[in-house]
Amino acid sequence: MEFDIVTLGVVIGMMVLANRLVAALVTPLFDKYGWDKFWLMYPAWVLAGVFVWFTGLNLFATFIPNELIGKILTAIVAGGGSNLLHDLTDKPDDLLAIFNTLEPEEQAEG
């Protein structure tokens, strides 16, 4: 499956934009009121869906003839990608725990 590089680049840009907007505008509300952060994925998907709708992007235009379904799938990809970016960038403690468990094994080998 090959996507148009320009469209894919714009979708990745939307992923980053949705991630940063949710982190800047929505996450502080969740922190202030002590809400469960599990629900943060939904504003990211909605925001990515709005971006896709207004720009008319469709990653799946060559594979799926129905434009509406292609836009919905593109919004899902963009929203899911922003959640992935959030997990990678906003949870460094989890990543550090993974890397810290690798250090003793490396020291034992050396």
Secondary structure in CASP SS format (residue, H / E / C, confidence):
PFRMAT SS
TARGET T0000
AUTHOR 0000-0000-0000
METHOD secondary structure of the structure
MODEL  1
M C 1.00
E C 1.00
F C 1.00
D C 1.00
I H 1.00
V H 1.00
T H 1.00
L H 1.00
G H 1.00
V H 1.00
V H 1.00
I H 1.00
G H 1.00
M H 1.00
M H 1.00
V H 1.00
L H 1.00
A H 1.00
N H 1.00
R H 1.00
L H 1.00
V H 1.00
A H 1.00
A H 1.00
L H 1.00
V H 1.00
T H 1.00
P H 1.00
L H 1.00
F H 1.00
D H 1.00
K H 1.00
Y H 1.00
G C 1.00
W C 1.00
D C 1.00
K H 1.00
F H 1.00
W H 1.00
L H 1.00
M H 1.00
Y H 1.00
P H 1.00
A H 1.00
W H 1.00
V H 1.00
L H 1.00
A H 1.00
G H 1.00
V H 1.00
F H 1.00
V H 1.00
W H 1.00
F H 1.00
T H 1.00
G C 1.00
L C 1.00
N C 1.00
L C 1.00
F C 1.00
A C 1.00
T C 1.00
F C 1.00
I C 1.00
P C 1.00
N C 1.00
E H 1.00
L H 1.00
I H 1.00
G H 1.00
K H 1.00
I H 1.00
L H 1.00
T H 1.00
A H 1.00
I H 1.00
V H 1.00
A H 1.00
G H 1.00
G H 1.00
G H 1.00
S H 1.00
N H 1.00
L H 1.00
L H 1.00
H H 1.00
D H 1.00
L H 1.00
T H 1.00
D C 1.00
K C 1.00
P H 1.00
D H 1.00
D H 1.00
L H 1.00
L H 1.00
A H 1.00
I H 1.00
F H 1.00
N H 1.00
T H 1.00
L H 1.00
E H 1.00
P H 1.00
E H 1.00
E H 1.00
Q H 1.00
A H 1.00
E H 1.00
G C 1.00
END
